[in-house]
Amino acid sequence: MTIGFFYFIVYSNLFTFGYSIKEYLIFMASNIKNYTLILGIILLLIAFRKGKKL
């Protein structure tokens, strides 16, 4: 999740080069490194759910 968030912040600098929100989101969806943020969030949710005592 940390790596994915890092790339999310780094690639936000594309706005300074004139990227629009739509172009930025398309770029983020096409780059495989950005999926680590989603994967990390899913793993955290699974870990917290398993940590709860039922």
C-alpha positions in Angstrom: 0.0 0.0 0.0 2.9 2.3 0.7 4.4 1.8 -2.7 1.1 2.5 -4.4 0.5 5.6 -2.4 4.0 6.8 -3.2 3.3 6.4 -6.9 -0.1 8.2 -6.5 1.7 11.2 -5.0 4.6 11.2 -7.5 2.4 10.9 -10.5 0.2 13.8 -9.3 3.1 16.0 -10.6 1.7 15.2 -14.1 -0.8 18.0 -13.5 2.1 20.5 -13.8 2.7 19.2 -17.3 -0.9 20.0 -18.4 -2.6 16.7 -17.8 -6.3 16.9 -17.1 -8.1 14.8 -14.4 -9.4 12.4 -17.1 -5.9 11.9 -18.6 -4.4 11.4 -15.2 -7.0 8.7 -14.2 -6.5 6.9 -17.5 -2.7 7.0 -16.9 -3.1 5.7 -13.4 -5.4 2.9 -14.5 -3.0 1.8 -17.3 0.1 1.7 -15.0 0.4 -1.6 -13.1 2.3 -0.1 -10.2 -0.7 1.8 -9.1 -2.7 -1.3 -8.4 -0.5 -1.9 -5.4 -2.5 0.8 -3.6 -5.8 -1.0 -4.2 -4.2 -4.4 -3.3 -2.8 -2.9 -0.1 -6.1 -1.5 1.0 -7.8 -4.8 0.3 -5.2 -6.7 2.4 -5.6 -4.2 5.3 -9.3 -4.7 5.3 -8.9 -8.5 5.3 -6.4 -8.3 8.1 -8.6 -6.0 10.3 -11.6 -8.3 9.6 -9.7 -11.4 10.7 -8.4 -9.6 13.8 -11.9 -9.0 15.1 -13.1 -11.6 17.6 -16.5 -13.0 16.6 
